[in-house]
Amino acid sequence: MTLTSGRIARLMGRLFFVGGFLLAVYGLAEHNRFLVNASLGLIVTGIAATGFALYRHVKDARSEERPPDA
């Protein structure tokens, strides 16, 4: 994986989180249980993607600190 995979995961995490929140508000306003459940899935997916981005960031930062083994 490259350095950009963390950036992509962070962007997708934000998009899923915001999209899930907006869908939840709409689902609550329309009293649609399916939309609320779907939005919770999007929010959890966004949190998971953001967690993966944090993991990639920490892993990349640690690999840059260490000199390559010869």
CHARMM-style PDB file with segment names, atoms N, HN, CA, C and O in Angstrom:
ATOM      1  N   MET     1       0.848  -1.182   0.000  1.00  0.00      PROA
ATOM      2  CA  MET     1       0.000   0.000   0.000  1.00  0.00      PROA
ATOM      3  C   MET     1       0.888   1.238   0.000  1.00  0.00      PROA
ATOM      4  O   MET     1       1.990   1.238   0.548  1.00  0.00      PROA
ATOM      5  N   THR     2       0.389   2.267  -0.615  1.00  0.00      PROA
ATOM      6  HN  THR     2      -0.506   2.267  -1.061  1.00  0.00      PROA
ATOM      7  CA  THR     2       1.158   3.491  -0.715  1.00  0.00      PROA
ATOM      8  C   THR     2       0.670   4.509   0.305  1.00  0.00      PROA
ATOM      9  O   THR     2      -0.286   4.272   1.044  1.00  0.00      PROA
ATOM     10  N   LEU     3       1.342   5.630   0.324  1.00  0.00      PROA
ATOM     11  HN  LEU     3       2.119   5.822  -0.276  1.00  0.00      PROA
ATOM     12  CA  LEU     3       0.979   6.694   1.242  1.00  0.00      PROA
ATOM     13  C   LEU     3      -0.409   7.246   0.926  1.00  0.00      PROA
ATOM     14  O   LEU     3      -1.098   7.734   1.821  1.00  0.00      PROA
ATOM     15  N   THR     4      -0.816   7.174  -0.316  1.00  0.00      PROA
ATOM     16  HN  THR     4      -0.256   6.778  -1.044  1.00  0.00      PROA
ATOM     17  CA  THR     4      -2.116   7.733  -0.687  1.00  0.00      PROA
ATOM     18  C   THR     4      -3.282   6.874  -0.219  1.00  0.00      PROA
ATOM     19  O   THR     4      -4.413   7.359  -0.190  1.00  0.00      PROA
ATOM     20  N   SER     5      -3.053   5.629   0.143  1.00  0.00      PROA
ATOM     21  HN  SER     5      -2.134   5.235   0.119  1.00  0.00      PROA
ATOM     22  CA  SER     5      -4.165   4.794   0.596  1.00  0.00      PROA
ATOM     23  C   SER     5      -4.764   5.340   1.881  1.00  0.00      PROA
ATOM     24  O   SER     5      -5.975   5.248   2.082  1.00  0.00      PROA
ATOM     25  N   GLY     6      -3.941   5.905   2.753  1.00  0.00      PROA
ATOM     26  HN  GLY     6      -2.957   5.980   2.589  1.00  0.00      PROA
ATOM     27  CA  GLY     6      -4.446   6.524   3.969  1.00  0.00      PROA
ATOM     28  C   GLY     6      -5.277   7.755   3.675  1.00  0.00      PROA
ATOM     29  O   GLY     6      -6.292   8.000   4.327  1.00  0.00      PROA
ATOM     30  N   ARG     7      -4.848   8.523   2.699  1.00  0.00      PROA
ATOM     31  HN  ARG     7      -4.023   8.323   2.169  1.00  0.00      PROA
ATOM     32  CA  ARG     7      -5.602   9.726   2.320  1.00  0.00      PROA
ATOM     33  C   ARG     7      -6.951   9.368   1.705  1.00  0.00      PROA
ATOM     34  O   ARG     7      -7.961  10.020   1.972  1.00  0.00      PROA
ATOM     35  N   ILE     8      -6.955   8.333   0.885  1.00  0.00      PROA
ATOM     36  HN  ILE     8      -6.135   7.804   0.668  1.00  0.00      PROA
ATOM     37  CA  ILE     8      -8.209   7.892   0.277  1.00  0.00      PROA
ATOM     38  C   ILE     8      -9.154   7.371   1.349  1.00  0.00      PROA
ATOM     39  O   ILE     8     -10.348   7.670   1.325  1.00  0.00      PROA
ATOM     40  N   ALA     9      -8.630   6.594   2.288  1.00  0.00      PROA
ATOM     41  HN  ALA     9      -7.660   6.351   2.308  1.00  0.00      PROA
ATOM     42  CA  ALA     9      -9.461   6.070   3.370  1.00  0.00      PROA
ATOM     43  C   ALA     9     -10.018   7.186   4.232  1.00  0.00      PROA
ATOM     44  O   ALA     9     -11.171   7.124   4.659  1.00  0.00      PROA
ATOM     45  N   ARG    10      -9.210   8.209   4.495  1.00  0.00      PROA
ATOM     46  HN  ARG    10      -8.274   8.260   4.148  1.00  0.00      PROA
ATOM     47  CA  ARG    10      -9.693   9.330   5.299  1.00  0.00      PROA
ATOM     48  C   ARG    10     -10.801  10.084   4.575  1.00  0.00      PROA
ATOM     49  O   ARG    10     -11.801  10.460   5.187  1.00  0.00      PROA
ATOM     50  N   LEU    11     -10.628  10.307   3.273  1.00  0.00      PROA
ATOM     51  HN  LEU    11      -9.816  10.002   2.775  1.00  0.00      PROA
ATOM     52  CA  LEU    11     -11.660  10.984   2.493  1.00  0.00      PROA
ATOM     53  C   LEU    11     -12.942  10.160   2.444  1.00  0.00      PROA
ATOM     54  O   LEU    11     -14.031  10.694   2.653  1.00  0.00      PROA
ATOM     55  N   MET    12     -12.819   8.872   2.171  1.00  0.00      PROA
ATOM     56  HN  MET    12     -11.934   8.438   2.002  1.00  0.00      PROA
ATOM     57  CA  MET    12     -14.008   8.022   2.121  1.00  0.00      PROA
ATOM     58  C   MET    12     -14.681   7.924   3.486  1.00  0.00      PROA
ATOM     59  O   MET    12     -15.908   7.874   3.570  1.00  0.00      PROA
ATOM     60  N   GLY    13     -13.898   7.895   4.539  1.00  0.00      PROA
ATOM     61  HN  GLY    13     -12.901   7.935   4.470  1.00  0.00      PROA
ATOM     62  CA  GLY    13     -14.461   7.876   5.884  1.00  0.00      PROA
ATOM     63  C   GLY    13     -15.292   9.118   6.169  1.00  0.00      PROA
ATOM     64  O   GLY    13     -16.384   9.033   6.730  1.00  0.00      PROA
ATOM     65  N   ARG    14     -14.769  10.259   5.780  1.00  0.00      PROA
ATOM     66  HN  ARG    14     -13.882  10.328   5.323  1.00  0.00      PROA
ATOM     67  CA  ARG    14     -15.521  11.505   5.977  1.00  0.00      PROA
ATOM     68  C   ARG    14     -16.798  11.516   5.145  1.00  0.00      PROA
ATOM     69  O   ARG    14     -17.857  11.918   5.626  1.00  0.00      PROA
ATOM     70  N   LEU    15     -16.692  11.073   3.897  1.00  0.00      PROA
ATOM     71  HN  LEU    15     -15.831  10.746   3.506  1.00  0.00      PROA
ATOM     72  CA  LEU    15     -17.873  11.072   3.029  1.00  0.00      PROA
ATOM     73  C   LEU    15     -18.954  10.138   3.555  1.00  0.00      PROA
ATOM     74  O   LEU    15     -20.130  10.501   3.586  1.00  0.00      PROA
ATOM     75  N   PHE    16     -18.561   8.936   3.970  1.00  0.00      PROA
ATOM     76  HN  PHE    16     -17.605   8.642   3.945  1.00  0.00      PROA
ATOM     77  CA  PHE    16     -19.541   7.994   4.515  1.00  0.00      PROA
ATOM     78  C   PHE    16     -20.151   8.513   5.811  1.00  0.00      PROA
ATOM     79  O   PHE    16     -21.353   8.373   6.037  1.00  0.00      PROA
ATOM     80  N   PHE    17     -19.327   9.109   6.656  1.00  0.00      PROA
ATOM     81  HN  PHE    17     -18.350   9.223   6.473  1.00  0.00      PROA
ATOM     82  CA  PHE    17     -19.829   9.617   7.929  1.00  0.00      PROA
ATOM     83  C   PHE    17     -20.830  10.752   7.704  1.00  0.00      PROA
ATOM     84  O   PHE    17     -21.912  10.748   8.289  1.00  0.00      PROA
ATOM     85  N   VAL    18     -20.481  11.705   6.876  1.00  0.00      PROA
ATOM     86  HN  VAL    18     -19.601  11.708   6.400  1.00  0.00      PROA
ATOM     87  CA  VAL    18     -21.388  12.834   6.602  1.00  0.00      PROA
ATOM     88  C   VAL    18     -22.627  12.349   5.863  1.00  0.00      PROA
ATOM     89  O   VAL    18     -23.739  12.767   6.185  1.00  0.00      PROA
ATOM     90  N   GLY    19     -22.452  11.475   4.879  1.00  0.00      PROA
ATOM     91  HN  GLY    19     -21.549  11.136   4.618  1.00  0.00      PROA
ATOM     92  CA  GLY    19     -23.604  10.937   4.157  1.00  0.00      PROA
ATOM     93  C   GLY    19     -24.538  10.157   5.061  1.00  0.00      PROA
ATOM     94  O   GLY    19     -25.758  10.256   4.935  1.00  0.00      PROA
ATOM     95  N   GLY    20     -23.972   9.383   5.967  1.00  0.00      PROA
ATOM     96  HN  GLY    20     -22.980   9.302   6.069  1.00  0.00      PROA
ATOM     97  CA  GLY    20     -24.795   8.640   6.922  1.00  0.00      PROA
ATOM     98  C   GLY    20     -25.557   9.565   7.848  1.00  0.00      PROA
ATOM     99  O   GLY    20     -26.722   9.317   8.158  1.00  0.00      PROA
ATOM    100  N   PHE    21     -24.909  10.626   8.289  1.00  0.00      PROA
ATOM    101  HN  PHE    21     -23.963  10.827   8.037  1.00  0.00      PROA
ATOM    102  CA  PHE    21     -25.582  11.582   9.165  1.00  0.00      PROA
ATOM    103  C   PHE    21     -26.737  12.272   8.437  1.00  0.00      PROA
ATOM    104  O   PHE    21     -27.827  12.414   8.991  1.00  0.00      PROA
ATOM    105  N   LEU    22     -26.498  12.699   7.203  1.00  0.00      PROA
ATOM    106  HN  LEU    22     -25.612  12.584   6.753  1.00  0.00      PROA
ATOM    107  CA  LEU    22     -27.561  13.353   6.432  1.00  0.00      PROA
ATOM    108  C   LEU    22     -28.713  12.401   6.145  1.00  0.00      PROA
ATOM    109  O   LEU    22     -29.878  12.791   6.214  1.00  0.00      PROA
ATOM    110  N   LEU    23     -28.389  11.161   5.826  1.00  0.00      PROA
ATOM    111  HN  LEU    23     -27.442  10.844   5.770  1.00  0.00      PROA
ATOM    112  CA  LEU    23     -29.426  10.172   5.568  1.00  0.00      PROA
ATOM    113  C   LEU    23     -30.224   9.868   6.837  1.00  0.00      PROA
ATOM    114  O   LEU    23     -31.430   9.630   6.771  1.00  0.00      PROA
ATOM    115  N   ALA    24     -29.555   9.875   7.985  1.00  0.00      PROA
ATOM    116  HN  ALA    24     -28.575  10.068   8.038  1.00  0.00      PROA
ATOM    117  CA  ALA    24     -30.256   9.641   9.253  1.00  0.00      PROA
ATOM    118  C   ALA    24     -31.236  10.767   9.548  1.00  0.00      PROA
ATOM    119  O   ALA    24     -32.359  10.519   9.988  1.00  0.00      PROA
ATOM    120  N   VAL    25     -30.818  11.994   9.309  1.00  0.00      PROA
ATOM    121  HN  VAL    25     -29.907  12.196   8.952  1.00  0.00      PROA
ATOM    122  CA  VAL    25     -31.716  13.131   9.544  1.00  0.00      PROA
ATOM    123  C   VAL    25     -32.930  13.031   8.628  1.00  0.00      PROA
ATOM    124  O   VAL    25     -34.060  13.254   9.064  1.00  0.00      PROA
ATOM    125  N   TYR    26     -32.700  12.698   7.368  1.00  0.00      PROA
ATOM    126  HN  TYR    26     -31.783  12.517   7.014  1.00  0.00      PROA
ATOM    127  CA  TYR    26     -33.815  12.558   6.432  1.00  0.00      PROA
ATOM    128  C   TYR    26     -34.716  11.395   6.831  1.00  0.00      PROA
ATOM    129  O   TYR    26     -35.941  11.510   6.774  1.00  0.00      PROA
ATOM    130  N   GLY    27     -34.121  10.281   7.231  1.00  0.00      PROA
ATOM    131  HN  GLY    27     -33.126  10.187   7.276  1.00  0.00      PROA
ATOM    132  CA  GLY    27     -34.905   9.114   7.641  1.00  0.00      PROA
ATOM    133  C   GLY    27     -35.727   9.384   8.886  1.00  0.00      PROA
ATOM    134  O   GLY    27     -36.854   8.901   9.000  1.00  0.00      PROA
ATOM    135  N   LEU    28     -35.179  10.151   9.822  1.00  0.00      PROA
ATOM    136  HN  LEU    28     -34.264  10.544   9.729  1.00  0.00      PROA
ATOM    137  CA  LEU    28     -35.940  10.496  11.018  1.00  0.00      PROA
ATOM    138  C   LEU    28     -37.066  11.469  10.698  1.00  0.00      PROA
ATOM    139  O   LEU    28     -38.144  11.384  11.287  1.00  0.00      PROA
ATOM    140  N   ALA    29     -36.827  12.386   9.776  1.00  0.00      PROA
ATOM    141  HN  ALA    29     -35.952  12.455   9.298  1.00  0.00      PROA
ATOM    142  CA  ALA    29     -37.863  13.349   9.401  1.00  0.00      PROA
ATOM    143  C   ALA    29     -39.015  12.673   8.664  1.00  0.00      PROA
ATOM    144  O   ALA    29     -40.171  13.073   8.806  1.00  0.00      PROA
ATOM    145  N   GLU    30     -38.697  11.650   7.879  1.00  0.00      PROA
ATOM    146  HN  GLU    30     -37.758  11.325   7.763  1.00  0.00      PROA
ATOM    147  CA  GLU    30     -39.719  10.955   7.096  1.00  0.00      PROA
ATOM    148  C   GLU    30     -40.267   9.713   7.811  1.00  0.00      PROA
ATOM    149  O   GLU    30     -41.127   9.018   7.270  1.00  0.00      PROA
ATOM    150  N   HSD    31     -39.782   9.437   9.002  1.00  0.00      PROA
ATOM    151  HN  HSD    31     -39.083  10.001   9.441  1.00  0.00      PROA
ATOM    152  CA  HSD    31     -40.188   8.256   9.773  1.00  0.00      PROA
ATOM    153  C   HSD    31     -39.984   6.967   8.974  1.00  0.00      PROA
ATOM    154  O   HSD    31     -40.850   6.094   8.929  1.00  0.00      PROA
ATOM    155  N   ASN    32     -38.813   6.880   8.348  1.00  0.00      PROA
ATOM    156  HN  ASN    32     -38.110   7.589   8.384  1.00  0.00      PROA
ATOM    157  CA  ASN    32     -38.477   5.710   7.535  1.00  0.00      PROA
ATOM    158  C   ASN    32     -37.397   4.911   8.249  1.00  0.00      PROA
ATOM    159  O   ASN    32     -36.241   5.331   8.305  1.00  0.00      PROA
ATOM    160  N   ARG    33     -37.770   3.774   8.788  1.00  0.00      PROA
ATOM    161  HN  ARG    33     -38.709   3.434   8.743  1.00  0.00      PROA
ATOM    162  CA  ARG    33     -36.863   2.946   9.585  1.00  0.00      PROA
ATOM    163  C   ARG    33     -35.716   2.390   8.738  1.00  0.00      PROA
ATOM    164  O   ARG    33     -34.590   2.266   9.222  1.00  0.00      PROA
ATOM    165  N   PHE    34     -35.998   2.057   7.477  1.00  0.00      PROA
ATOM    166  HN  PHE    34     -36.912   2.157   7.084  1.00  0.00      PROA
ATOM    167  CA  PHE    34     -34.963   1.519   6.594  1.00  0.00      PROA
ATOM    168  C   PHE    34     -33.843   2.535   6.379  1.00  0.00      PROA
ATOM    169  O   PHE    34     -32.668   2.174   6.426  1.00  0.00      PROA
ATOM    170  N   LEU    35     -34.192   3.797   6.144  1.00  0.00      PROA
ATOM    171  HN  LEU    35     -35.148   4.090   6.106  1.00  0.00      PROA
ATOM    172  CA  LEU    35     -33.169   4.823   5.922  1.00  0.00      PROA
ATOM    173  C   LEU    35     -32.328   5.053   7.170  1.00  0.00      PROA
ATOM    174  O   LEU    35     -31.122   5.282   7.075  1.00  0.00      PROA
ATOM    175  N   VAL    36     -32.956   4.994   8.331  1.00  0.00      PROA
ATOM    176  HN  VAL    36     -33.936   4.808   8.407  1.00  0.00      PROA
ATOM    177  CA  VAL    36     -32.206   5.166   9.577  1.00  0.00      PROA
ATOM    178  C   VAL    36     -31.219   4.020   9.760  1.00  0.00      PROA
ATOM    179  O   VAL    36     -30.068   4.250  10.129  1.00  0.00      PROA
ATOM    180  N   ASN    37     -31.652   2.806   9.510  1.00  0.00      PROA
ATOM    181  HN  ASN    37     -32.587   2.619   9.210  1.00  0.00      PROA
ATOM    182  CA  ASN    37     -30.745   1.650   9.628  1.00  0.00      PROA
ATOM    183  C   ASN    37     -29.611   1.715   8.610  1.00  0.00      PROA
ATOM    184  O   ASN    37     -28.464   1.408   8.934  1.00  0.00      PROA
ATOM    185  N   ALA    38     -29.928   2.112   7.391  1.00  0.00      PROA
ATOM    186  HN  ALA    38     -30.860   2.361   7.128  1.00  0.00      PROA
ATOM    187  CA  ALA    38     -28.893   2.242   6.365  1.00  0.00      PROA
ATOM    188  C   ALA    38     -27.895   3.334   6.740  1.00  0.00      PROA
ATOM    189  O   ALA    38     -26.694   3.199   6.504  1.00  0.00      PROA
ATOM    190  N   SER    39     -28.398   4.403   7.317  1.00  0.00      PROA
ATOM    191  HN  SER    39     -29.373   4.512   7.509  1.00  0.00      PROA
ATOM    192  CA  SER    39     -27.508   5.497   7.697  1.00  0.00      PROA
ATOM    193  C   SER    39     -26.570   5.081   8.829  1.00  0.00      PROA
ATOM    194  O   SER    39     -25.413   5.500   8.860  1.00  0.00      PROA
ATOM    195  N   LEU    40     -27.058   4.265   9.751  1.00  0.00      PROA
ATOM    196  HN  LEU    40     -27.998   3.925   9.726  1.00  0.00      PROA
ATOM    197  CA  LEU    40     -26.182   3.769  10.815  1.00  0.00      PROA
ATOM    198  C   LEU    40     -25.061   2.908  10.245  1.00  0.00      PROA
ATOM    199  O   LEU    40     -23.929   2.953  10.727  1.00  0.00      PROA
ATOM    200  N   GLY    41     -25.377   2.128   9.221  1.00  0.00      PROA
ATOM    201  HN  GLY    41     -26.296   2.092   8.829  1.00  0.00      PROA
ATOM    202  CA  GLY    41     -24.344   1.350   8.546  1.00  0.00      PROA
ATOM    203  C   GLY    41     -23.305   2.231   7.884  1.00  0.00      PROA
ATOM    204  O   GLY    41     -22.113   1.928   7.929  1.00  0.00      PROA
ATOM    205  N   LEU    42     -23.748   3.328   7.266  1.00  0.00      PROA
ATOM    206  HN  LEU    42     -24.716   3.575   7.230  1.00  0.00      PROA
ATOM    207  CA  LEU    42     -22.809   4.257   6.638  1.00  0.00      PROA
ATOM    208  C   LEU    42     -21.931   4.939   7.683  1.00  0.00      PROA
ATOM    209  O   LEU    42     -20.737   5.140   7.460  1.00  0.00      PROA
ATOM    210  N   ILE    43     -22.517   5.292   8.811  1.00  0.00      PROA
ATOM    211  HN  ILE    43     -23.486   5.129   8.992  1.00  0.00      PROA
ATOM    212  CA  ILE    43     -21.737   5.948   9.866  1.00  0.00      PROA
ATOM    213  C   ILE    43     -20.675   4.998  10.415  1.00  0.00      PROA
ATOM    214  O   ILE    43     -19.534   5.405  10.629  1.00  0.00      PROA
ATOM    215  N   VAL    44     -21.036   3.747  10.641  1.00  0.00      PROA
ATOM    216  HN  VAL    44     -21.964   3.416  10.467  1.00  0.00      PROA
ATOM    217  CA  VAL    44     -20.069   2.762  11.136  1.00  0.00      PROA
ATOM    218  C   VAL    44     -18.976   2.527  10.101  1.00  0.00      PROA
ATOM    219  O   VAL    44     -17.805   2.392  10.457  1.00  0.00      PROA
ATOM    220  N   THR    45     -19.345   2.478   8.827  1.00  0.00      PROA
ATOM    221  HN  THR    45     -20.296   2.589   8.538  1.00  0.00      PROA
ATOM    222  CA  THR    45     -18.353   2.307   7.767  1.00  0.00      PROA
ATOM    223  C   THR    45     -17.404   3.498   7.727  1.00  0.00      PROA
ATOM    224  O   THR    45     -16.200   3.328   7.539  1.00  0.00      PROA
ATOM    225  N   GLY    46     -17.939   4.696   7.901  1.00  0.00      PROA
ATOM    226  HN  GLY    46     -18.918   4.835   8.053  1.00  0.00      PROA
ATOM    227  CA  GLY    46     -17.097   5.891   7.934  1.00  0.00      PROA
ATOM    228  C   GLY    46     -16.128   5.881   9.090  1.00  0.00      PROA
ATOM    229  O   GLY    46     -14.969   6.265   8.938  1.00  0.00      PROA
ATOM    230  N   ILE    47     -16.595   5.443  10.249  1.00  0.00      PROA
ATOM    231  HN  ILE    47     -17.537   5.131  10.372  1.00  0.00      PROA
ATOM    232  CA  ILE    47     -15.714   5.367  11.412  1.00  0.00      PROA
ATOM    233  C   ILE    47     -14.623   4.321  11.186  1.00  0.00      PROA
ATOM    234  O   ILE    47     -13.465   4.540  11.543  1.00  0.00      PROA
ATOM    235  N   ALA    48     -14.993   3.191  10.597  1.00  0.00      PROA
ATOM    236  HN  ALA    48     -15.934   3.013  10.307  1.00  0.00      PROA
ATOM    237  CA  ALA    48     -14.001   2.142  10.320  1.00  0.00      PROA
ATOM    238  C   ALA    48     -12.959   2.630   9.311  1.00  0.00      PROA
ATOM    239  O   ALA    48     -11.767   2.367   9.475  1.00  0.00      PROA
ATOM    240  N   ALA    49     -13.400   3.334   8.274  1.00  0.00      PROA
ATOM    241  HN  ALA    49     -14.368   3.547   8.141  1.00  0.00      PROA
ATOM    242  CA  ALA    49     -12.453   3.845   7.275  1.00  0.00      PROA
ATOM    243  C   ALA    49     -11.529   4.896   7.885  1.00  0.00      PROA
ATOM    244  O   ALA    49     -10.346   4.947   7.552  1.00  0.00      PROA
ATOM    245  N   THR    50     -12.059   5.730   8.773  1.00  0.00      PROA
ATOM    246  HN  THR    50     -13.021   5.688   9.044  1.00  0.00      PROA
ATOM    247  CA  THR    50     -11.229   6.721   9.441  1.00  0.00      PROA
ATOM    248  C   THR    50     -10.217   6.042  10.365  1.00  0.00      PROA
ATOM    249  O   THR    50      -9.068   6.474  10.458  1.00  0.00      PROA
ATOM    250  N   GLY    51     -10.644   4.985  11.042  1.00  0.00      PROA
ATOM    251  HN  GLY    51     -11.578   4.634  10.967  1.00  0.00      PROA
ATOM    252  CA  GLY    51      -9.714   4.221  11.877  1.00  0.00      PROA
ATOM    253  C   GLY    51      -8.610   3.584  11.057  1.00  0.00      PROA
ATOM    254  O   GLY    51      -7.454   3.564  11.480  1.00  0.00      PROA
ATOM    255  N   PHE    52      -8.955   3.059   9.882  1.00  0.00      PROA
ATOM    256  HN  PHE    52      -9.894   3.074   9.539  1.00  0.00      PROA
ATOM    257  CA  PHE    52      -7.948   2.486   8.995  1.00  0.00      PROA
ATOM    258  C   PHE    52      -6.973   3.558   8.523  1.00  0.00      PROA
ATOM    259  O   PHE    52      -5.772   3.305   8.423  1.00  0.00      PROA
ATOM    260  N   ALA    53      -7.482   4.752   8.234  1.00  0.00      PROA
ATOM    261  HN  ALA    53      -8.457   4.957   8.316  1.00  0.00      PROA
ATOM    262  CA  ALA    53      -6.604   5.852   7.811  1.00  0.00      PROA
ATOM    263  C   ALA    53      -5.644   6.240   8.931  1.00  0.00      PROA
ATOM    264  O   ALA    53      -4.477   6.539   8.676  1.00  0.00      PROA
ATOM    265  N   LEU    54      -6.128   6.236  10.160  1.00  0.00      PROA
ATOM    266  HN  LEU    54      -7.076   5.993  10.367  1.00  0.00      PROA
ATOM    267  CA  LEU    54      -5.253   6.528  11.293  1.00  0.00      PROA
ATOM    268  C   LEU    54      -4.178   5.453  11.427  1.00  0.00      PROA
ATOM    269  O   LEU    54      -3.013   5.769  11.667  1.00  0.00      PROA
ATOM    270  N   TYR    55      -4.557   4.193  11.273  1.00  0.00      PROA
ATOM    271  HN  TYR    55      -5.504   3.936  11.077  1.00  0.00      PROA
ATOM    272  CA  TYR    55      -3.599   3.090  11.325  1.00  0.00      PROA
ATOM    273  C   TYR    55      -2.527   3.253  10.249  1.00  0.00      PROA
ATOM    274  O   TYR    55      -1.339   3.082  10.523  1.00  0.00      PROA
ATOM    275  N   ARG    56      -2.946   3.585   9.023  1.00  0.00      PROA
ATOM    276  HN  ARG    56      -3.911   3.724   8.801  1.00  0.00      PROA
ATOM    277  CA  ARG    56      -1.984   3.762   7.929  1.00  0.00      PROA
ATOM    278  C   ARG    56      -1.044   4.934   8.204  1.00  0.00      PROA
ATOM    279  O   ARG    56       0.149   4.865   7.911  1.00  0.00      PROA
ATOM    280  N   HSD    57      -1.593   6.013   8.770  1.00  0.00      PROA
ATOM    281  HN  HSD    57      -2.563   6.070   9.008  1.00  0.00      PROA
ATOM    282  CA  HSD    57      -0.776   7.185   9.068  1.00  0.00      PROA
ATOM    283  C   HSD    57       0.305   6.841  10.096  1.00  0.00      PROA
ATOM    284  O   HSD    57       1.468   7.205   9.926  1.00  0.00      PROA
ATOM    285  N   VAL    58      -0.083   6.145  11.152  1.00  0.00      PROA
ATOM    286  HN  VAL    58      -1.029   5.850  11.290  1.00  0.00      PROA
ATOM    287  CA  VAL    58       0.880   5.761  12.189  1.00  0.00      PROA
ATOM    288  C   VAL    58       1.908   4.788  11.628  1.00  0.00      PROA
ATOM    289  O   VAL    58       3.100   4.909  11.911  1.00  0.00      PROA
ATOM    290  N   LYS    59       1.454   3.832  10.838  1.00  0.00      PROA
ATOM    291  HN  LYS    59       0.486   3.734  10.607  1.00  0.00      PROA
ATOM    292  CA  LYS    59       2.375   2.843  10.255  1.00  0.00      PROA
ATOM    293  C   LYS    59       3.372   3.513   9.314  1.00  0.00      PROA
ATOM    294  O   LYS    59       4.560   3.193   9.347  1.00  0.00      PROA
ATOM    295  N   ASP    60       2.905   4.435   8.477  1.00  0.00      PROA
ATOM    296  HN  ASP    60       1.940   4.694   8.450  1.00  0.00      PROA
ATOM    297  CA  ASP    60       3.801   5.135   7.557  1.00  0.00      PROA
ATOM    298  C   ASP    60       4.774   6.040   8.305  1.00  0.00      PROA
ATOM    299  O   ASP    60       5.936   6.160   7.915  1.00  0.00      PROA
ATOM    300  N   ALA    61       4.309   6.676   9.374  1.00  0.00      PROA
ATOM    301  HN  ALA    61       3.365   6.579   9.690  1.00  0.00      PROA
ATOM    302  CA  ALA    61       5.193   7.544  10.148  1.00  0.00      PROA
ATOM    303  C   ALA    61       6.290   6.736  10.825  1.00  0.00      PROA
ATOM    304  O   ALA    61       7.437   7.179  10.891  1.00  0.00      PROA
ATOM    305  N   ARG    62       5.949   5.562  11.324  1.00  0.00      PROA
ATOM    306  HN  ARG    62       5.018   5.203  11.271  1.00  0.00      PROA
ATOM    307  CA  ARG    62       6.961   4.718  11.972  1.00  0.00      PROA
ATOM    308  C   ARG    62       7.952   4.145  10.965  1.00  0.00      PROA
ATOM    309  O   ARG    62       9.130   3.988  11.283  1.00  0.00      PROA
ATOM    310  N   SER    63       7.497   3.834   9.768  1.00  0.00      PROA
ATOM    311  HN  SER    63       6.539   3.962   9.509  1.00  0.00      PROA
ATOM    312  CA  SER    63       8.411   3.264   8.775  1.00  0.00      PROA
ATOM    313  C   SER    63       9.367   4.323   8.231  1.00  0.00      PROA
ATOM    314  O   SER    63      10.465   3.990   7.784  1.00  0.00      PROA
ATOM    315  N   GLU    64       8.965   5.593   8.262  1.00  0.00      PROA
ATOM    316  HN  GLU    64       8.073   5.863   8.626  1.00  0.00      PROA
ATOM    317  CA  GLU    64       9.863   6.661   7.806  1.00  0.00      PROA
ATOM    318  C   GLU    64      10.951   6.942   8.836  1.00  0.00      PROA
ATOM    319  O   GLU    64      12.040   7.381   8.466  1.00  0.00      PROA
ATOM    320  N   GLU    65      10.687   6.701  10.110  1.00  0.00      PROA
ATOM    321  HN  GLU    65       9.803   6.344  10.411  1.00  0.00      PROA
ATOM    322  CA  GLU    65      11.663   6.959  11.166  1.00  0.00      PROA
ATOM    323  C   GLU    65      12.801   5.950  11.140  1.00  0.00      PROA
ATOM    324  O   GLU    65      13.945   6.307  11.420  1.00  0.00      PROA
ATOM    325  N   ARG    66      12.512   4.711  10.814  1.00  0.00      PROA
ATOM    326  HN  ARG    66      11.582   4.421  10.586  1.00  0.00      PROA
ATOM    327  CA  ARG    66      13.516   3.659  10.844  1.00  0.00      PROA
ATOM    328  C   ARG    66      14.343   3.658   9.562  1.00  0.00      PROA
ATOM    329  O   ARG    66      13.802   3.786   8.464  1.00  0.00      PROA
ATOM    330  N   PRO    67      15.654   3.514   9.711  1.00  0.00      PROA
ATOM    331  CA  PRO    67      16.462   3.375   8.493  1.00  0.00      PROA
ATOM    332  C   PRO    67      16.261   1.997   7.883  1.00  0.00      PROA
ATOM    333  O   PRO    67      16.062   1.028   8.615  1.00  0.00      PROA
ATOM    334  N   PRO    68      16.307   1.890   6.582  1.00  0.00      PROA
ATOM    335  CA  PRO    68      16.133   0.567   5.954  1.00  0.00      PROA
ATOM    336  C   PRO    68      17.274  -0.376   6.330  1.00  0.00      PROA
ATOM    337  O   PRO    68      18.435   0.023   6.412  1.00  0.00      PROA
ATOM    338  N   ASP    69      16.913  -1.619   6.551  1.00  0.00      PROA
ATOM    339  HN  ASP    69      15.970  -1.943   6.484  1.00  0.00      PROA
ATOM    340  CA  ASP    69      17.924  -2.632   6.889  1.00  0.00      PROA
ATOM    341  C   ASP    69      18.689  -3.031   5.644  1.00  0.00      PROA
ATOM    342  O   ASP    69      18.109  -3.234   4.577  1.00  0.00      PROA
ATOM    343  N   ALA    70      19.994  -3.141   5.795  1.00  0.00      PROA
ATOM    344  HN  ALA    70      20.466  -2.977   6.661  1.00  0.00      PROA
ATOM    345  CA  ALA    70      20.845  -3.495   4.644  1.00  0.00      PROA
ATOM    346  C   ALA    70      21.244  -4.946   4.698  1.00  0.00      PROA
ATOM    347  OT1 ALA    70      21.957  -5.424   3.815  1.00  0.00      PROA
TER     348      ALA     70
END
